[in-house]
Amino acid sequence: MTNPPPSGGWHDPAWSGQQSGDPTLPVSSQPAPTQPIAVNPYAPTDPYAPGAPQIPTQPGPYAATPGYPPPGYPGYGYPPAPKQNGLAIAAMVVSIIGALGLCAYGLGGYIGAIGAILGHVSRKQIRERGEGGEGFATAGIIVGWVATALAVLATIVIVIFIVWAANQDPSSFESGTY
């Protein structure tokens, strides 16, 4: 595909002679001079082109692969999570069982005190050993102490009810009709 000749003014003799087929016009064997083209330094390069910079290889059985870190270096991503403290998980489970025990007239909530104590012990272990599970331990402490407090309140209410019922006049319970 060729472009039409420019209108008026300058004519390329190489173009004119080739297009018109006129043998009398000079045909240049040299290409027409062009403007210098700016090279984009950020343009992607073909790594397989001749003269492309080569990635140095590492000594050893494996060579470096373009686009990947050389062998022997740590990979990408997050570091592995620390080991979970089992006592922290047990504290949370026991505290939840204590909270569910509140349904048994509130007296099952005393189990929550065990969960709260386990939570305090596990937090100390987590700080000393650098383990994970701080959230489990904190949840065990909070739920355990709340369940214990509710169990104490339920016990007080039950004792007050029993004392009140014991002090009632027994004649008021007998109506005589069934």
C-alpha positions in Angstrom: 0.0 0.0 0.0 1.4 3.4 -0.9 0.6 6.9 0.0 -0.4 9.5 -2.6 2.2 12.1 -3.5 2.1 15.3 -1.5 0.3 18.1 -3.2 2.4 21.1 -4.5 5.8 22.1 -3.3 8.2 19.3 -2.6 8.2 16.0 -4.5 10.2 12.9 -3.5 12.1 11.9 -6.7 12.2 8.3 -5.5 8.5 8.2 -5.1 7.7 9.9 -8.3 9.8 7.7 -10.5 8.6 4.5 -8.9 4.9 5.4 -9.1 4.8 6.9 -12.5 7.0 4.2 -14.1 8.9 7.0 -15.9 12.4 5.7 -16.5 13.8 9.1 -17.1 13.1 10.3 -13.6 16.0 9.5 -11.2 15.4 6.7 -8.7 17.4 6.9 -5.6 18.9 3.8 -4.2 19.2 5.5 -0.8 16.2 5.8 1.4 14.8 9.3 1.9 16.1 11.0 5.1 13.7 10.9 8.0 13.4 12.7 11.2 15.1 11.1 14.2 12.6 9.1 16.3 12.7 9.5 20.1 13.3 6.2 21.9 10.9 5.5 24.8 13.1 4.4 27.7 10.0 2.8 29.4 9.0 0.7 26.4 8.9 -3.0 27.1 11.8 -4.9 25.6 11.9 -8.4 24.1 14.0 -10.5 26.4 14.8 -12.9 23.5 15.9 -10.2 21.1 19.6 -10.2 20.2 21.5 -7.7 22.3 18.9 -7.8 25.1 20.3 -7.6 28.7 20.7 -11.1 30.1 19.7 -12.0 33.7 22.7 -13.3 35.6 22.3 -16.9 36.6 22.9 -18.2 40.1 25.5 -20.8 40.7 23.9 -24.2 41.5 21.6 -26.6 39.8 18.8 -24.1 39.1 19.1 -21.0 36.9 17.1 -17.8 37.5 13.9 -17.5 35.6 12.9 -14.1 34.3 10.2 -12.5 36.4 10.7 -14.7 39.4 13.1 -14.3 42.3 16.3 -16.4 42.2 16.2 -19.7 44.1 17.1 -19.6 47.7 15.2 -16.4 48.5 11.9 -16.3 50.4 8.8 -16.2 48.3 6.1 -13.6 48.3 3.0 -13.6 50.7 2.4 -13.4 54.4 4.5 -15.2 56.9 2.9 -18.3 58.5 0.5 -17.6 61.4 1.8 -18.3 64.9 0.7 -21.5 66.7 -2.6 -21.1 68.5 -2.6 -21.5 72.3 -4.8 -24.4 73.1 -5.6 -23.1 76.6 -7.0 -19.9 75.1 -9.4 -22.0 73.0 -10.4 -24.1 76.0 -11.0 -20.9 78.0 -13.4 -19.6 75.4 -15.2 -22.9 75.1 -15.6 -23.4 78.9 -16.8 -19.8 79.2 -19.4 -20.3 76.5 -20.6 -23.5 78.3 -20.9 -21.5 81.5 -22.9 -18.8 79.7 -25.2 -21.5 78.4 -25.4 -23.0 81.9 -27.2 -19.8 83.0 -30.4 -21.4 81.5 -30.3 -23.9 84.4 -31.6 -21.5 87.0 -28.5 -19.4 86.6 -26.4 -21.8 88.6 -24.5 -23.2 85.6 -22.9 -19.8 85.2 -20.3 -20.7 87.9 -18.5 -22.7 85.3 -17.7 -19.4 83.6 -15.3 -18.6 86.5 -13.2 -21.6 85.4 -13.2 -20.3 81.8 -12.1 -16.8 83.0 -9.2 -18.2 85.0 -8.1 -20.3 82.1 -8.2 -17.2 79.9 -5.9 -15.3 82.3 -3.4 -18.2 82.4 -3.5 -18.5 78.6 -2.8 -14.8 78.1 0.3 -15.1 80.2 1.4 -18.1 78.2 0.8 -16.2 74.9 2.9 -13.3 76.0 5.8 -15.6 77.2 5.8 -17.9 74.1 4.7 -15.6 71.4 1.8 -17.8 70.4 -1.5 -16.8 68.8 -4.9 -16.8 70.4 -5.1 -13.5 72.2 -8.6 -13.0 71.0 -9.8 -16.4 72.2 -8.3 -15.7 75.7 -9.9 -12.3 75.9 -13.3 -13.7 74.8 -12.9 -16.4 77.5 -12.2 -13.9 80.2 -15.0 -11.6 79.3 -17.7 -14.2 78.8 -16.5 -16.2 81.8 -16.7 -13.2 84.2 -20.1 -12.0 82.8 -21.5 -15.6 83.2 -20.2 -15.8 86.8 -21.6 -12.4 87.7 -25.0 -13.4 86.3 -24.8 -16.7 88.2 -24.1 -14.8 91.5 -27.1 -12.5 90.8 -29.3 -15.6 90.0 -28.2 -17.2 93.3 -29.1 -14.1 95.3 -32.5 -14.0 93.6 -33.1 -17.7 94.3 -32.1 -17.4 98.0 -34.3 -14.3 98.4 -37.2 -16.2 96.9 -36.7 -19.2 99.2 -36.4 -17.1 102.3 -39.6 -15.2 101.3 -41.5 -18.4 100.6 -40.3 -19.9 103.9 -41.6 -16.9 105.9 -45.1 -17.0 104.4 -48.0 -18.0 106.6 -48.9 -21.6 105.7 -52.6 -20.9 106.4 -52.7 -18.5 103.4 -51.9 -21.4 101.0 -54.8 -23.5 102.1 -57.9 -22.5 100.4 -59.9 -25.6 101.1 -61.3 -26.0 97.6 -59.8 -28.0 95.0 
